[in-house]
Amino acid sequence: MFEGICEAITREMEMIDEKLATGKAQMSSQDLDHVDKMAHALKSLKAYEAMVGHSEDSYARGRSRTTGRYISRDYDSRDDYRRY
């Protein structure tokens, strides 16, 4: 998901890196701001991607009526009593 956006941001960051790698140019505050925003965008997109990928797992959980703890929905609440 969002591969095109992530690739475009990565290319932009690589272009700035190449410009600075030659040693002929110094990083300006505008470059730093641009890199910061792009890095934040990449991180946010990857986090969103991870959350969407695990959303099915989170819906498979619920709370135990006896303990209030989060449990799997296929969990047998009688297991709470079997431990004692």
Buried (B, 14 or more C-beta within 10 A) or exposed (E): EBEEEBEEBEEEBEEBEEEBEEEEEEEEEEBEEBBEEBEEBBEEBEEEBEEEEEEEEEEEEEEEEEEEEEBEEEBEEEEBEEEE
